[in-house]
Amino acid sequence: MADKKVTLQIDGMHCGHCAAAVTDSLKKVKGVKDAETVYTTGKSRVLIDPEMAKVDDLVKAVEDAGYTVKSVKE
């Protein structure tokens, strides 16, 4: 199955350190191939193997880092 792009709109990020924390947390999810987070836009763009990683896994990773996912675009 082809890789899937997911965009998460995240609430609560205020600086580059926040974005780095979210990115690091997302990259630890099994099946995440790449993740990039920009705090000024409040978005994380994540490339996943959909057979290994699910959107719920991404949301949990963001929440575990201390932030809230406002919306998901698949």
PDB file of N, CA, C and O in Angstrom:
ATOM      1  N   MET A   1       0.843  -1.179   0.000  1.00  0.00           N
ATOM      2  CA  MET A   1       0.000   0.000   0.000  1.00  0.00           C
ATOM      3  C   MET A   1       0.891   1.246   0.000  1.00  0.00           C
ATOM      4  O   MET A   1       1.966   1.254   0.599  1.00  0.00           O
ATOM      5  N   ALA A   2       0.435   2.271  -0.666  1.00  0.00           N
ATOM      6  CA  ALA A   2       1.219   3.510  -0.781  1.00  0.00           C
ATOM      7  C   ALA A   2       1.223   4.285   0.536  1.00  0.00           C
ATOM      8  O   ALA A   2       0.306   4.179   1.350  1.00  0.00           O
ATOM      9  N   ASP A   3       2.286   5.064   0.714  1.00  0.00           N
ATOM     10  CA  ASP A   3       2.357   5.926   1.886  1.00  0.00           C
ATOM     11  C   ASP A   3       1.226   6.944   1.850  1.00  0.00           C
ATOM     12  O   ASP A   3       0.692   7.264   0.788  1.00  0.00           O
ATOM     13  N   LYS A   4       0.872   7.443   3.016  1.00  0.00           N
ATOM     14  CA  LYS A   4      -0.251   8.364   3.143  1.00  0.00           C
ATOM     15  C   LYS A   4       0.223   9.643   3.834  1.00  0.00           C
ATOM     16  O   LYS A   4       0.990   9.593   4.796  1.00  0.00           O
ATOM     17  N   LYS A   5      -0.241  10.781   3.335  1.00  0.00           N
ATOM     18  CA  LYS A   5       0.079  12.070   3.955  1.00  0.00           C
ATOM     19  C   LYS A   5      -1.078  12.486   4.858  1.00  0.00           C
ATOM     20  O   LYS A   5      -2.243  12.434   4.464  1.00  0.00           O
ATOM     21  N   VAL A   6      -0.734  12.896   6.072  1.00  0.00           N
ATOM     22  CA  VAL A   6      -1.730  13.343   7.045  1.00  0.00           C
ATOM     23  C   VAL A   6      -1.281  14.704   7.571  1.00  0.00           C
ATOM     24  O   VAL A   6      -0.112  14.895   7.905  1.00  0.00           O
ATOM     25  N   THR A   7      -2.218  15.645   7.640  1.00  0.00           N
ATOM     26  CA  THR A   7      -1.922  16.962   8.206  1.00  0.00           C
ATOM     27  C   THR A   7      -2.734  17.129   9.488  1.00  0.00           C
ATOM     28  O   THR A   7      -3.955  16.969   9.494  1.00  0.00           O
ATOM     29  N   LEU A   8      -2.037  17.451  10.561  1.00  0.00           N
ATOM     30  CA  LEU A   8      -2.681  17.664  11.859  1.00  0.00           C
ATOM     31  C   LEU A   8      -2.648  19.144  12.194  1.00  0.00           C
ATOM     32  O   LEU A   8      -1.595  19.776  12.105  1.00  0.00           O
ATOM     33  N   GLN A   9      -3.788  19.706  12.580  1.00  0.00           N
ATOM     34  CA  GLN A   9      -3.843  21.074  13.085  1.00  0.00           C
ATOM     35  C   GLN A   9      -3.747  20.965  14.605  1.00  0.00           C
ATOM     36  O   GLN A   9      -4.594  20.350  15.253  1.00  0.00           O
ATOM     37  N   ILE A  10      -2.693  21.578  15.161  1.00  0.00           N
ATOM     38  CA  ILE A  10      -2.377  21.388  16.573  1.00  0.00           C
ATOM     39  C   ILE A  10      -2.535  22.687  17.340  1.00  0.00           C
ATOM     40  O   ILE A  10      -2.143  23.754  16.867  1.00  0.00           O
ATOM     41  N   ASP A  11      -3.107  22.587  18.520  1.00  0.00           N
ATOM     42  CA  ASP A  11      -3.323  23.746  19.389  1.00  0.00           C
ATOM     43  C   ASP A  11      -2.341  23.685  20.559  1.00  0.00           C
ATOM     44  O   ASP A  11      -2.075  22.616  21.108  1.00  0.00           O
ATOM     45  N   GLY A  12      -1.809  24.847  20.927  1.00  0.00           N
ATOM     46  CA  GLY A  12      -0.980  24.933  22.124  1.00  0.00           C
ATOM     47  C   GLY A  12       0.499  25.134  21.879  1.00  0.00           C
ATOM     48  O   GLY A  12       1.263  25.278  22.833  1.00  0.00           O
ATOM     49  N   MET A  13       0.928  25.149  20.616  1.00  0.00           N
ATOM     50  CA  MET A  13       2.353  25.358  20.333  1.00  0.00           C
ATOM     51  C   MET A  13       2.647  26.861  20.304  1.00  0.00           C
ATOM     52  O   MET A  13       1.894  27.644  19.725  1.00  0.00           O
ATOM     53  N   HIS A  14       3.770  27.251  20.949  1.00  0.00           N
ATOM     54  CA  HIS A  14       4.110  28.666  21.037  1.00  0.00           C
ATOM     55  C   HIS A  14       5.513  29.000  20.535  1.00  0.00           C
ATOM     56  O   HIS A  14       5.870  30.172  20.418  1.00  0.00           O
ATOM     57  N   CYS A  15       6.310  27.967  20.238  1.00  0.00           N
ATOM     58  CA  CYS A  15       7.704  28.240  19.848  1.00  0.00           C
ATOM     59  C   CYS A  15       8.279  27.053  19.084  1.00  0.00           C
ATOM     60  O   CYS A  15       7.631  26.018  18.926  1.00  0.00           O
ATOM     61  N   GLY A  16       9.492  27.226  18.624  1.00  0.00           N
ATOM     62  CA  GLY A  16      10.165  26.160  17.897  1.00  0.00           C
ATOM     63  C   GLY A  16      10.382  24.918  18.742  1.00  0.00           C
ATOM     64  O   GLY A  16      10.353  23.799  18.229  1.00  0.00           O
ATOM     65  N   HIS A  17      10.599  25.113  20.039  1.00  0.00           N
ATOM     66  CA  HIS A  17      10.780  23.960  20.931  1.00  0.00           C
ATOM     67  C   HIS A  17       9.498  23.127  20.984  1.00  0.00           C
ATOM     68  O   HIS A  17       9.552  21.897  20.998  1.00  0.00           O
ATOM     69  N   CYS A  18       8.355  23.797  21.012  1.00  0.00           N
ATOM     70  CA  CYS A  18       7.067  23.086  20.997  1.00  0.00           C
ATOM     71  C   CYS A  18       6.954  22.236  19.733  1.00  0.00           C
ATOM     72  O   CYS A  18       6.579  21.065  19.792  1.00  0.00           O
ATOM     73  N   ALA A  19       7.281  22.838  18.596  1.00  0.00           N
ATOM     74  CA  ALA A  19       7.201  22.125  17.319  1.00  0.00           C
ATOM     75  C   ALA A  19       8.151  20.932  17.309  1.00  0.00           C
ATOM     76  O   ALA A  19       7.797  19.858  16.820  1.00  0.00           O
ATOM     77  N   ALA A  20       9.346  21.116  17.844  1.00  0.00           N
ATOM     78  CA  ALA A  20      10.322  20.023  17.897  1.00  0.00           C
ATOM     79  C   ALA A  20       9.811  18.886  18.783  1.00  0.00           C
ATOM     80  O   ALA A  20       9.997  17.714  18.455  1.00  0.00           O
ATOM     81  N   ALA A  21       9.175  19.222  19.893  1.00  0.00           N
ATOM     82  CA  ALA A  21       8.643  18.194  20.793  1.00  0.00           C
ATOM     83  C   ALA A  21       7.551  17.380  20.099  1.00  0.00           C
ATOM     84  O   ALA A  21       7.501  16.158  20.239  1.00  0.00           O
ATOM     85  N   VAL A  22       6.680  18.055  19.354  1.00  0.00           N
ATOM     86  CA  VAL A  22       5.617  17.363  18.623  1.00  0.00           C
ATOM     87  C   VAL A  22       6.225  16.469  17.544  1.00  0.00           C
ATOM     88  O   VAL A  22       5.846  15.306  17.409  1.00  0.00           O
ATOM     89  N   THR A  23       7.163  17.014  16.783  1.00  0.00           N
ATOM     90  CA  THR A  23       7.809  16.241  15.717  1.00  0.00           C
ATOM     91  C   THR A  23       8.498  15.010  16.274  1.00  0.00           C
ATOM     92  O   THR A  23       8.348  13.916  15.729  1.00  0.00           O
ATOM     93  N   ASP A  24       9.248  15.172  17.350  1.00  0.00           N
ATOM     94  CA  ASP A  24       9.944  14.037  17.968  1.00  0.00           C
ATOM     95  C   ASP A  24       8.963  12.963  18.416  1.00  0.00           C
ATOM     96  O   ASP A  24       9.204  11.771  18.229  1.00  0.00           O
ATOM     97  N   SER A  25       7.855  13.395  19.010  1.00  0.00           N
ATOM     98  CA  SER A  25       6.850  12.444  19.480  1.00  0.00           C
ATOM     99  C   SER A  25       6.227  11.686  18.303  1.00  0.00           C
ATOM    100  O   SER A  25       6.017  10.475  18.381  1.00  0.00           O
ATOM    101  N   LEU A  26       5.934  12.399  17.222  1.00  0.00           N
ATOM    102  CA  LEU A  26       5.344  11.758  16.043  1.00  0.00           C
ATOM    103  C   LEU A  26       6.309  10.765  15.406  1.00  0.00           C
ATOM    104  O   LEU A  26       5.896   9.691  14.967  1.00  0.00           O
ATOM    105  N   LYS A  27       7.582  11.116  15.352  1.00  0.00           N
ATOM    106  CA  LYS A  27       8.573  10.246  14.711  1.00  0.00           C
ATOM    107  C   LYS A  27       8.798   8.944  15.479  1.00  0.00           C
ATOM    108  O   LYS A  27       9.346   7.987  14.932  1.00  0.00           O
ATOM    109  N   LYS A  28       8.381   8.906  16.728  1.00  0.00           N
ATOM    110  CA  LYS A  28       8.515   7.684  17.526  1.00  0.00           C
ATOM    111  C   LYS A  28       7.401   6.680  17.251  1.00  0.00           C
ATOM    112  O   LYS A  28       7.494   5.523  17.660  1.00  0.00           O
ATOM    113  N   VAL A  29       6.351   7.114  16.561  1.00  0.00           N
ATOM    114  CA  VAL A  29       5.233   6.218  16.246  1.00  0.00           C
ATOM    115  C   VAL A  29       5.673   5.247  15.155  1.00  0.00           C
ATOM    116  O   VAL A  29       6.182   5.658  14.112  1.00  0.00           O
ATOM    117  N   LYS A  30       5.472   3.967  15.402  1.00  0.00           N
ATOM    118  CA  LYS A  30       5.843   2.940  14.420  1.00  0.00           C
ATOM    119  C   LYS A  30       5.015   3.161  13.153  1.00  0.00           C
ATOM    120  O   LYS A  30       3.789   3.257  13.205  1.00  0.00           O
ATOM    121  N   GLY A  31       5.706   3.241  12.021  1.00  0.00           N
ATOM    122  CA  GLY A  31       5.028   3.450  10.746  1.00  0.00           C
ATOM    123  C   GLY A  31       5.109   4.878  10.235  1.00  0.00           C
ATOM    124  O   GLY A  31       4.724   5.152   9.098  1.00  0.00           O
ATOM    125  N   VAL A  32       5.610   5.798  11.066  1.00  0.00           N
ATOM    126  CA  VAL A  32       5.800   7.176  10.614  1.00  0.00           C
ATOM    127  C   VAL A  32       7.124   7.237   9.864  1.00  0.00           C
ATOM    128  O   VAL A  32       8.174   6.897  10.408  1.00  0.00           O
ATOM    129  N   LYS A  33       7.064   7.670   8.622  1.00  0.00           N
ATOM    130  CA  LYS A  33       8.264   7.745   7.786  1.00  0.00           C
ATOM    131  C   LYS A  33       8.907   9.125   7.852  1.00  0.00           C
ATOM    132  O   LYS A  33      10.126   9.250   7.729  1.00  0.00           O
ATOM    133  N   ASP A  34       8.082  10.175   8.049  1.00  0.00           N
ATOM    134  CA  ASP A  34       8.608  11.528   8.162  1.00  0.00           C
ATOM    135  C   ASP A  34       7.566  12.396   8.844  1.00  0.00           C
ATOM    136  O   ASP A  34       6.365  12.149   8.732  1.00  0.00           O
ATOM    137  N   ALA A  35       8.036  13.412   9.551  1.00  0.00           N
ATOM    138  CA  ALA A  35       7.135  14.357  10.200  1.00  0.00           C
ATOM    139  C   ALA A  35       7.809  15.719  10.227  1.00  0.00           C
ATOM    140  O   ALA A  35       9.014  15.828  10.453  1.00  0.00           O
ATOM    141  N   GLU A  36       7.015  16.751   9.993  1.00  0.00           N
ATOM    142  CA  GLU A  36       7.505  18.124  10.040  1.00  0.00           C
ATOM    143  C   GLU A  36       6.429  18.970  10.699  1.00  0.00           C
ATOM    144  O   GLU A  36       5.259  18.895  10.325  1.00  0.00           O
ATOM    145  N   THR A  37       6.820  19.775  11.677  1.00  0.00           N
ATOM    146  CA  THR A  37       5.874  20.602  12.404  1.00  0.00           C
ATOM    147  C   THR A  37       6.340  22.050  12.359  1.00  0.00           C
ATOM    148  O   THR A  37       7.518  22.345  12.561  1.00  0.00           O
ATOM    149  N   VAL A  38       5.392  22.952  12.089  1.00  0.00           N
ATOM    150  CA  VAL A  38       5.682  24.384  12.046  1.00  0.00           C
ATOM    151  C   VAL A  38       4.756  25.067  13.059  1.00  0.00           C
ATOM    152  O   VAL A  38       3.536  25.070  12.898  1.00  0.00           O
ATOM    153  N   TYR A  39       5.355  25.644  14.104  1.00  0.00           N
ATOM    154  CA  TYR A  39       4.512  26.216  15.161  1.00  0.00           C
ATOM    155  C   TYR A  39       3.760  27.453  14.695  1.00  0.00           C
ATOM    156  O   TYR A  39       2.671  27.728  15.201  1.00  0.00           O
ATOM    157  N   THR A  40       4.309  28.210  13.743  1.00  0.00           N
ATOM    158  CA  THR A  40       3.625  29.438  13.293  1.00  0.00           C
ATOM    159  C   THR A  40       2.323  29.131  12.561  1.00  0.00           C
ATOM    160  O   THR A  40       1.393  29.936  12.594  1.00  0.00           O
ATOM    161  N   THR A  41       2.245  27.978  11.901  1.00  0.00           N
ATOM    162  CA  THR A  41       1.006  27.585  11.233  1.00  0.00           C
ATOM    163  C   THR A  41       0.177  26.636  12.100  1.00  0.00           C
ATOM    164  O   THR A  41      -1.012  26.432  11.857  1.00  0.00           O
ATOM    165  N   GLY A  42       0.825  26.062  13.115  1.00  0.00           N
ATOM    166  CA  GLY A  42       0.141  25.112  13.980  1.00  0.00           C
ATOM    167  C   GLY A  42      -0.104  23.769  13.312  1.00  0.00           C
ATOM    168  O   GLY A  42      -0.994  23.023  13.721  1.00  0.00           O
ATOM    169  N   LYS A  43       0.686  23.456  12.282  1.00  0.00           N
ATOM    170  CA  LYS A  43       0.438  22.223  11.541  1.00  0.00           C
ATOM    171  C   LYS A  43       1.617  21.269  11.582  1.00  0.00           C
ATOM    172  O   LYS A  43       2.782  21.667  11.596  1.00  0.00           O
ATOM    173  N   SER A  44       1.259  19.986  11.601  1.00  0.00           N
ATOM    174  CA  SER A  44       2.238  18.913  11.422  1.00  0.00           C
ATOM    175  C   SER A  44       1.845  18.168  10.166  1.00  0.00           C
ATOM    176  O   SER A  44       0.687  17.792   9.981  1.00  0.00           O
ATOM    177  N   ARG A  45       2.821  17.964   9.314  1.00  0.00           N
ATOM    178  CA  ARG A  45       2.611  17.151   8.119  1.00  0.00           C
ATOM    179  C   ARG A  45       3.373  15.855   8.340  1.00  0.00           C
ATOM    180  O   ARG A  45       4.577  15.857   8.600  1.00  0.00           O
ATOM    181  N   VAL A  46       2.644  14.742   8.231  1.00  0.00           N
ATOM    182  CA  VAL A  46       3.211  13.448   8.582  1.00  0.00           C
ATOM    183  C   VAL A  46       3.028  12.482   7.418  1.00  0.00           C
ATOM    184  O   VAL A  46       1.953  12.409   6.823  1.00  0.00           O
ATOM    185  N   LEU A  47       4.078  11.747   7.102  1.00  0.00           N
ATOM    186  CA  LEU A  47       4.028  10.716   6.074  1.00  0.00           C
ATOM    187  C   LEU A  47       4.060   9.371   6.791  1.00  0.00           C
ATOM    188  O   LEU A  47       4.998   9.068   7.528  1.00  0.00           O
ATOM    189  N   ILE A  48       3.011   8.563   6.562  1.00  0.00           N
ATOM    190  CA  ILE A  48       2.903   7.291   7.279  1.00  0.00           C
ATOM    191  C   ILE A  48       2.727   6.116   6.320  1.00  0.00           C
ATOM    192  O   ILE A  48       2.298   6.267   5.176  1.00  0.00           O
ATOM    193  N   ASP A  49       3.075   4.951   6.835  1.00  0.00           N
ATOM    194  CA  ASP A  49       2.711   3.688   6.203  1.00  0.00           C
ATOM    195  C   ASP A  49       1.364   3.333   6.841  1.00  0.00           C
ATOM    196  O   ASP A  49       1.321   2.970   8.016  1.00  0.00           O
ATOM    197  N   PRO A  50       0.260   3.433   6.081  1.00  0.00           N
ATOM    198  CA  PRO A  50      -1.065   3.232   6.683  1.00  0.00           C
ATOM    199  C   PRO A  50      -1.334   1.824   7.197  1.00  0.00           C
ATOM    200  O   PRO A  50      -2.312   1.597   7.910  1.00  0.00           O
ATOM    201  N   GLU A  51      -0.474   0.880   6.838  1.00  0.00           N
ATOM    202  CA  GLU A  51      -0.636  -0.473   7.376  1.00  0.00           C
ATOM    203  C   GLU A  51      -0.036  -0.584   8.777  1.00  0.00           C
ATOM    204  O   GLU A  51      -0.340  -1.525   9.511  1.00  0.00           O
ATOM    205  N   MET A  52       0.810   0.368   9.145  1.00  0.00           N
ATOM    206  CA  MET A  52       1.476   0.318  10.450  1.00  0.00           C
ATOM    207  C   MET A  52       1.001   1.417  11.401  1.00  0.00           C
ATOM    208  O   MET A  52       0.867   1.178  12.601  1.00  0.00           O
ATOM    209  N   ALA A  53       0.747   2.610  10.881  1.00  0.00           N
ATOM    210  CA  ALA A  53       0.359   3.748  11.714  1.00  0.00           C
ATOM    211  C   ALA A  53      -1.044   4.204  11.345  1.00  0.00           C
ATOM    212  O   ALA A  53      -1.407   4.261  10.170  1.00  0.00           O
ATOM    213  N   LYS A  54      -1.811   4.521  12.354  1.00  0.00           N
ATOM    214  CA  LYS A  54      -3.178   5.023  12.167  1.00  0.00           C
ATOM    215  C   LYS A  54      -3.250   6.457  12.688  1.00  0.00           C
ATOM    216  O   LYS A  54      -2.407   6.889  13.474  1.00  0.00           O
ATOM    217  N   VAL A  55      -4.254   7.174  12.243  1.00  0.00           N
ATOM    218  CA  VAL A  55      -4.424   8.557  12.676  1.00  0.00           C
ATOM    219  C   VAL A  55      -4.552   8.633  14.192  1.00  0.00           C
ATOM    220  O   VAL A  55      -4.020   9.554  14.812  1.00  0.00           O
ATOM    221  N   ASP A  56      -5.245   7.687  14.788  1.00  0.00           N
ATOM    222  CA  ASP A  56      -5.391   7.675  16.252  1.00  0.00           C
ATOM    223  C   ASP A  56      -4.028   7.599  16.945  1.00  0.00           C
ATOM    224  O   ASP A  56      -3.840   8.182  18.012  1.00  0.00           O
ATOM    225  N   ASP A  57      -3.078   6.879  16.336  1.00  0.00           N
ATOM    226  CA  ASP A  57      -1.720   6.788  16.897  1.00  0.00           C
ATOM    227  C   ASP A  57      -1.042   8.158  16.869  1.00  0.00           C
ATOM    228  O   ASP A  57      -0.338   8.527  17.808  1.00  0.00           O
ATOM    229  N   LEU A  58      -1.257   8.904  15.790  1.00  0.00           N
ATOM    230  CA  LEU A  58      -0.664  10.237  15.658  1.00  0.00           C
ATOM    231  C   LEU A  58      -1.260  11.199  16.683  1.00  0.00           C
ATOM    232  O   LEU A  58      -0.536  11.964  17.321  1.00  0.00           O
ATOM    233  N   VAL A  59      -2.571  11.155  16.834  1.00  0.00           N
ATOM    234  CA  VAL A  59      -3.252  12.022  17.804  1.00  0.00           C
ATOM    235  C   VAL A  59      -2.750  11.718  19.214  1.00  0.00           C
ATOM    236  O   VAL A  59      -2.488  12.635  19.992  1.00  0.00           O
ATOM    237  N   LYS A  60      -2.619  10.449  19.539  1.00  0.00           N
ATOM    238  CA  LYS A  60      -2.127  10.072  20.873  1.00  0.00           C
ATOM    239  C   LYS A  60      -0.712  10.584  21.093  1.00  0.00           C
ATOM    240  O   LYS A  60      -0.389  11.055  22.183  1.00  0.00           O
ATOM    241  N   ALA A  61       0.141  10.499  20.068  1.00  0.00           N
ATOM    242  CA  ALA A  61       1.524  10.978  20.194  1.00  0.00           C
ATOM    243  C   ALA A  61       1.550  12.481  20.472  1.00  0.00           C
ATOM    244  O   ALA A  61       2.327  12.945  21.306  1.00  0.00           O
ATOM    245  N   VAL A  62       0.713  13.231  19.784  1.00  0.00           N
ATOM    246  CA  VAL A  62       0.642  14.684  20.010  1.00  0.00           C
ATOM    247  C   VAL A  62       0.142  14.970  21.422  1.00  0.00           C
ATOM    248  O   VAL A  62       0.695  15.823  22.117  1.00  0.00           O
ATOM    249  N   GLU A  63      -0.886  14.271  21.840  1.00  0.00           N
ATOM    250  CA  GLU A  63      -1.434  14.461  23.193  1.00  0.00           C
ATOM    251  C   GLU A  63      -0.415  14.078  24.254  1.00  0.00           C
ATOM    252  O   GLU A  63      -0.311  14.746  25.283  1.00  0.00           O
ATOM    253  N   ASP A  64       0.338  13.012  24.016  1.00  0.00           N
ATOM    254  CA  ASP A  64       1.376  12.593  24.962  1.00  0.00           C
ATOM    255  C   ASP A  64       2.476  13.646  25.085  1.00  0.00           C
ATOM    256  O   ASP A  64       3.140  13.739  26.117  1.00  0.00           O
ATOM    257  N   ALA A  65       2.665  14.439  24.027  1.00  0.00           N
ATOM    258  CA  ALA A  65       3.658  15.521  24.060  1.00  0.00           C
ATOM    259  C   ALA A  65       3.103  16.769  24.755  1.00  0.00           C
ATOM    260  O   ALA A  65       3.839  17.728  24.990  1.00  0.00           O
ATOM    261  N   GLY A  66       1.805  16.756  25.084  1.00  0.00           N
ATOM    262  CA  GLY A  66       1.209  17.859  25.834  1.00  0.00           C
ATOM    263  C   GLY A  66       0.418  18.848  25.005  1.00  0.00           C
ATOM    264  O   GLY A  66       0.160  19.964  25.455  1.00  0.00           O
ATOM    265  N   TYR A  67       0.027  18.459  23.799  1.00  0.00           N
ATOM    266  CA  TYR A  67      -0.706  19.365  22.906  1.00  0.00           C
ATOM    267  C   TYR A  67      -2.010  18.738  22.474  1.00  0.00           C
ATOM    268  O   TYR A  67      -2.268  17.568  22.755  1.00  0.00           O
ATOM    269  N   THR A  68      -2.840  19.521  21.785  1.00  0.00           N
ATOM    270  CA  THR A  68      -4.171  19.069  21.376  1.00  0.00           C
ATOM    271  C   THR A  68      -4.294  19.116  19.856  1.00  0.00           C
ATOM    272  O   THR A  68      -3.894  20.095  19.226  1.00  0.00           O
ATOM    273  N   VAL A  69      -4.845  18.060  19.273  1.00  0.00           N
ATOM    274  CA  VAL A  69      -5.110  18.051  17.836  1.00  0.00           C
ATOM    275  C   VAL A  69      -6.518  18.608  17.621  1.00  0.00           C
ATOM    276  O   VAL A  69      -7.504  18.054  18.108  1.00  0.00           O
ATOM    277  N   LYS A  70      -6.589  19.720  16.875  1.00  0.00           N
ATOM    278  CA  LYS A  70      -7.881  20.361  16.594  1.00  0.00           C
ATOM    279  C   LYS A  70      -8.579  19.731  15.395  1.00  0.00           C
ATOM    280  O   LYS A  70      -9.804  19.614  15.377  1.00  0.00           O
ATOM    281  N   SER A  71      -7.792  19.323  14.385  1.00  0.00           N
ATOM    282  CA  SER A  71      -8.386  18.697  13.203  1.00  0.00           C
ATOM    283  C   SER A  71      -7.353  17.851  12.489  1.00  0.00           C
ATOM    284  O   SER A  71      -6.147  18.002  12.687  1.00  0.00           O
ATOM    285  N   VAL A  72      -7.861  16.949  11.647  1.00  0.00           N
ATOM    286  CA  VAL A  72      -7.005  16.044  10.879  1.00  0.00           C
ATOM    287  C   VAL A  72      -7.465  16.085   9.434  1.00  0.00           C
ATOM    288  O   VAL A  72      -8.660  16.002   9.153  1.00  0.00           O
ATOM    289  N   LYS A  73      -6.511  16.213   8.517  1.00  0.00           N
ATOM    290  CA  LYS A  73      -6.811  16.156   7.090  1.00  0.00           C
ATOM    291  C   LYS A  73      -6.015  15.009   6.496  1.00  0.00           C
ATOM    292  O   LYS A  73      -4.787  14.971   6.580  1.00  0.00           O
ATOM    293  N   GLU A  74      -6.740  14.073   5.892  1.00  0.00           N
ATOM    294  CA  GLU A  74      -6.067  12.891   5.315  1.00  0.00           C
ATOM    295  C   GLU A  74      -6.011  13.015   3.806  1.00  0.00           C
ATOM    296  O   GLU A  74      -5.486  12.128   3.132  1.00  0.00           O
TER     297      GLU A  74
END
